[in-house]
Amino acid sequence: MIVVTGAAGFIGSCLISKILDENLGEVIAVDDFSDKNKLKNLEGKKIKAFADLHNFIKNPLIYGCPKFVFHIGAITDTAEFDVKLLKEQNTEYSKKLWNFCSSNQIPFIYASSAATYGMGEIGFDDNQKLLPNLKPMNPYGQSKQDFDIWAIEQNEKPPFWAGFKFFNVFGPNEYHKGRMASVVYHGTKQIIETGKIRLFKSYKPEYNDGEQKRDFIYIKDVLNVLIFMFKKQTVSSIYNLGTGKAHSWNELAKAIFKALNIAENIEYIDMPADIKEKYQYYTEANMQKLNQAGYNLPFTPFDEAINDYVNNYLKQGKYY
């Protein structure tokens, strides 16, 4: 029996499909199921039980003792500024699950975030000694940072644990995310509807418009890593989860146009005031630690990943 929190969300629902497809165990799906827009992510999946996240944490043994916990659930909106809410839902909830897994000797994987790196002032190295020096740019990133630091300071730990700093994940089952959905999702929709894509202008002289770079990673590669750690349970630590290769927004846009077989037409627009001062111009994960832990599968080539998402999911309205 495997617990997955954030079960109805983007990464959580895809992870459940992967678990069930590989017959790794029965799934207890934990989430706030009041958001009906997310429920399509779970349609057709043979889930053993659904548990409200608030009720579950009061009695995690209600369905018996799980053999593994994937804690993917969180408030992931980088524009959420309710610090109290983020602390309660992201940091404190994670502590309770950690303590439950520690007390019952249950392996534990949780979702951290590349948002903890802030502007990348000291790079994107997942060396745990550098954690206290990171400067997240928003309360969401800080809530993840706070738990990362708390976790490595604990004397009582699960028998195996791993935190993953997700970089820019894209792929099916993000239909419900609105503004927080990937640019692949929004860009494909824009191109189909208008024939063009809009990207933010650059406000730093060292970056031309659209040449801001991010480490984009396809959801199928994220799932491969998570399942690898589920099976191998190698070295307990906090890991980066990107590809180790940054791509520009222009490259991303061109890949979408190519996937749609439509002529390139890119328009550069002003950046919203609420993110202008806290915008990451460059992210690229150092993937050495994950490689040293034994993960050596190649990541899906950038253009190939975008083509798969666009043509096999977005154009068809399919879920993973």
C-alpha positions in Angstrom: 0.0 0.0 0.0 1.4 3.3 -1.1 0.3 6.8 0.0 0.4 9.6 -2.5 -0.4 13.1 -1.3 -1.3 15.8 -3.9 -3.0 12.8 -5.6 -5.3 14.8 -7.8 -2.7 17.3 -8.9 -0.3 17.4 -11.8 2.7 15.3 -10.6 0.7 13.3 -8.0 -1.9 12.0 -10.5 0.8 11.1 -13.1 2.8 9.3 -10.3 -0.3 7.3 -9.4 -0.7 6.1 -13.0 2.9 5.1 -13.1 2.6 3.1 -9.8 -0.5 1.3 -11.0 0.9 0.7 -14.5 3.9 -1.0 -13.0 1.8 -2.9 -10.3 3.9 -1.5 -7.5 1.1 -1.5 -5.0 -2.3 -0.3 -4.0 -2.7 3.5 -3.7 -4.2 5.6 -1.0 -4.9 9.0 -2.7 -4.6 12.0 -0.3 -5.7 15.5 -1.4 -8.3 18.2 -1.0 -10.8 16.8 -3.4 -13.1 19.8 -3.3 -11.4 21.2 -6.5 -13.5 19.5 -9.1 -11.2 20.7 -11.9 -8.5 18.3 -10.8 -10.7 15.2 -10.5 -10.4 14.3 -14.2 -6.7 13.6 -13.4 -7.9 10.5 -11.5 -10.6 9.2 -13.8 -10.2 5.5 -14.6 -7.5 4.9 -12.0 -8.1 1.9 -9.7 -7.4 3.7 -6.4 -7.9 1.7 -3.2 -9.1 4.7 -1.1 -9.5 8.5 -1.2 -8.6 10.5 1.9 -9.1 14.1 2.6 -5.7 15.6 3.5 -6.8 17.1 6.8 -8.5 13.9 8.0 -5.6 11.7 6.9 -3.0 13.5 8.9 -5.1 13.0 12.0 -5.0 9.3 11.6 -2.5 8.1 8.9 -3.0 4.5 9.9 -6.7 4.6 9.1 -6.2 2.3 6.1 -3.4 0.3 7.7 0.4 0.9 7.7 1.6 2.0 4.2 4.9 0.5 2.8 5.8 3.9 1.3 4.8 7.6 1.3 5.1 10.0 -1.6 4.4 13.4 -0.3 3.8 15.4 -3.5 1.0 17.7 -2.2 1.5 21.3 -1.5 0.4 24.8 -2.3 2.5 25.4 -5.4 1.4 28.9 -6.4 4.5 31.1 -6.4 2.2 34.1 -6.2 0.7 33.0 -2.9 1.7 35.5 -0.2 -0.3 34.1 2.8 2.7 33.1 4.8 0.6 31.5 7.6 -1.2 29.3 5.1 2.0 28.2 3.3 3.6 27.4 6.6 0.6 25.3 7.7 0.0 23.5 4.4 3.6 23.1 3.1 6.0 23.1 6.1 4.0 21.9 9.1 2.1 19.3 7.2 5.3 17.9 5.9 6.8 17.7 9.4 3.8 15.7 10.6 4.2 13.2 7.7 7.9 13.0 8.3 7.4 12.2 12.0 4.7 9.6 11.2 7.1 7.9 8.7 10.0 8.1 11.2 7.9 6.5 14.0 6.6 3.7 11.8 9.8 3.1 9.8 8.2 4.0 6.5 10.3 5.2 3.5 9.4 8.8 2.5 9.9 10.8 -0.6 8.8 14.4 -0.7 8.6 17.3 -3.2 10.8 20.3 -2.6 11.4 22.9 -5.3 14.0 24.8 -7.3 12.2 27.9 -6.0 14.4 27.5 -2.9 17.4 28.6 -5.0 16.0 32.1 -5.5 18.0 34.1 -8.1 20.7 31.4 -8.1 23.2 33.6 -6.4 25.2 30.7 -5.3 24.3 28.4 -8.2 22.0 25.3 -8.3 24.0 22.8 -6.4 22.1 20.3 -4.1 24.9 20.1 -1.6 23.1 20.1 1.7 25.8 22.1 3.4 24.8 25.1 1.1 21.1 24.9 2.2 21.2 27.6 4.9 22.7 30.1 2.3 19.9 29.9 -0.2 17.6 32.9 -0.5 14.1 32.0 -1.9 12.4 34.9 -3.7 8.9 34.2 -2.5 6.9 32.7 0.4 6.3 29.5 -1.5 10.0 28.9 -2.0 10.7 29.8 1.6 8.1 27.3 2.9 10.0 24.5 1.0 13.3 25.8 2.2 12.1 25.8 5.8 11.2 22.1 5.5 14.4 21.1 3.8 16.5 22.6 6.5 14.3 21.1 9.2 14.5 17.7 7.6 18.3 17.5 7.5 18.5 18.6 11.2 16.4 15.8 12.5 17.8 13.0 14.5 14.8 10.8 14.0 14.4 10.0 10.3 12.5 7.5 8.1 14.6 4.4 7.2 15.0 6.0 3.7 14.0 9.5 2.7 14.6 11.8 -0.3 13.5 15.3 -1.1 13.4 16.4 -4.8 13.9 20.0 -5.9 11.6 20.0 -8.9 12.8 22.4 -11.6 10.4 23.4 -14.5 8.2 20.3 -14.9 5.8 20.2 -17.8 3.4 17.5 -19.2 -0.1 16.1 -19.2 -2.5 16.5 -16.2 -1.6 20.2 -15.6 -4.9 21.3 -17.3 -6.3 22.6 -14.1 -3.4 24.8 -13.0 -4.4 28.1 -14.6 -1.7 30.7 -14.5 0.7 28.2 -12.9 0.5 25.8 -15.8 3.7 25.5 -17.9 4.5 27.8 -20.9 4.3 24.7 -23.1 0.6 24.4 -22.1 -0.2 28.1 -22.5 2.0 28.5 -25.5 0.4 25.7 -27.4 -3.1 27.1 -26.7 -2.0 30.6 -27.8 -0.5 29.3 -31.1 -3.5 27.2 -32.0 -5.9 30.1 -31.2 -3.9 33.1 -32.6 -1.0 31.7 -34.6 1.6 33.3 -32.3 3.1 32.9 -28.9 3.8 35.7 -26.4 7.0 35.6 -24.3 8.2 38.1 -21.6 10.7 40.8 -22.6 14.1 40.8 -20.8 14.9 43.5 -18.4 18.6 42.6 -18.0 21.0 43.7 -20.7 22.9 40.4 -20.6 19.7 38.6 -21.8 18.0 39.3 -25.1 14.2 39.0 -25.2 13.2 35.3 -24.9 16.8 34.2 -24.0 16.0 33.8 -20.4 16.8 30.1 -19.6 15.2 27.4 -17.5 15.9 23.8 -16.8 12.7 22.2 -18.2 12.0 18.6 -17.4 9.3 16.4 -18.8 6.9 14.7 -16.4 7.8 11.2 -17.7 11.4 11.8 -16.7 10.3 13.0 -13.2 8.3 9.8 -12.8 11.3 7.6 -13.9 13.4 9.2 -11.2 10.8 8.9 -8.4 10.2 5.2 -9.2 13.9 4.6 -9.4 14.3 5.9 -5.8 11.2 4.0 -4.7 12.7 0.8 -5.9 16.4 1.3 -5.1 16.2 3.5 -1.9 19.9 4.3 -2.4 21.2 7.4 -0.5 18.9 9.4 1.7 19.4 13.1 0.8 17.9 16.1 -1.0 18.3 15.9 -4.8 17.9 18.2 -7.7 15.4 17.0 -10.3 16.0 18.8 -13.6 17.9 17.6 -16.7 21.1 19.6 -16.1 20.6 21.4 -19.4 19.0 24.9 -19.6 17.0 25.9 -22.6 15.7 29.4 -23.5 12.1 30.4 -23.9 12.8 31.0 -27.6 14.0 27.4 -27.9 10.8 26.3 -26.2 8.6 28.4 -28.4 10.3 27.1 -31.6 9.9 23.5 -30.4 6.1 24.1 -30.0 5.8 25.6 -33.5 7.7 22.7 -34.9 5.5 20.2 -33.1 2.4 22.0 -34.4 3.9 22.4 -37.9 3.1 26.1 -37.8 5.4 29.0 -38.9 7.2 30.7 -36.0 5.7 33.9 -34.8 7.0 35.2 -31.4 5.8 38.4 -29.7 7.6 39.8 -26.7 5.4 41.4 -24.1 5.9 43.4 -20.8 6.4 41.3 -17.7 3.7 41.7 -15.0 4.7 44.0 -12.3 4.1 41.4 -9.5 6.8 39.1 -10.8 9.2 41.6 -12.5 11.5 42.0 -9.5 11.5 38.3 -8.6 11.9 36.7 -11.9 14.5 33.9 -12.4 16.5 34.5 -15.6 18.5 31.3 -15.4 18.1 27.9 -13.8 20.1 24.8 -14.4 20.2 21.8 -12.0 23.5 20.3 -11.0 22.6 16.6 -11.4 25.8 15.0 -10.2 24.4 13.8 -6.9 21.5 11.9 -8.5 24.0 10.3 -11.0 26.2 9.3 -8.1 23.2 7.7 -6.4 22.9 5.4 -9.4 20.4 7.0 -11.7 21.8 6.9 -15.3 18.8 6.8 -17.6 18.9 9.5 -20.3 16.4 12.4 -20.1 14.0 12.8 -23.0 15.5 15.2 -25.6 13.9 18.6 -25.3 12.2 18.8 -28.7 11.0 15.2 -28.4 9.4 15.8 -25.0 7.6 18.9 -26.3 6.4 17.1 -29.4 5.1 14.2 -27.3 3.2 16.5 -24.9 1.8 18.7 -27.7 0.7 16.0 -30.1 -0.2 13.0 -27.9 -1.8 14.9 -25.0 -2.6 18.6 -25.5 -4.0 18.4 -29.1 -6.1 15.4 -28.1 -7.1 16.6 -24.6 -5.7 13.4 -23.2 -4.6 12.7 -19.6 -1.7 10.6 -18.4 
